[in-house]
Amino acid sequence: MDVAAPIQERFKCSKCGNDQARVKELAMTGTGLSKLFDIQHNHYLFVSCLHCGYTEVYDPRILGGKRGTLSTILDVLFGG
């Protein structure tokens, strides 16, 4: 489930109140063997305000894993 689009559509910056954002996904390695073999199994969404640059980080596995309650989570995060 793609959670980036709903986040971008419902974004409201908690610092300046702007409603435009850029969502970028970043993949990172973990520790141990995943770092040794460069296996990037940690994925995060970075949501940056296009006005002031304030950035929030989300784990898409948590947001996407709550399929039935995604809108509730977005309401809590962005005051829907």
Summary of the structure (lengths in Angstrom):
residues: 80
radius of gyration: 14.2
end to end distance: 20.1
largest distance: 42.4
contacts: 203
relative contact order: 0.25
helix: 35%
strand: 25%
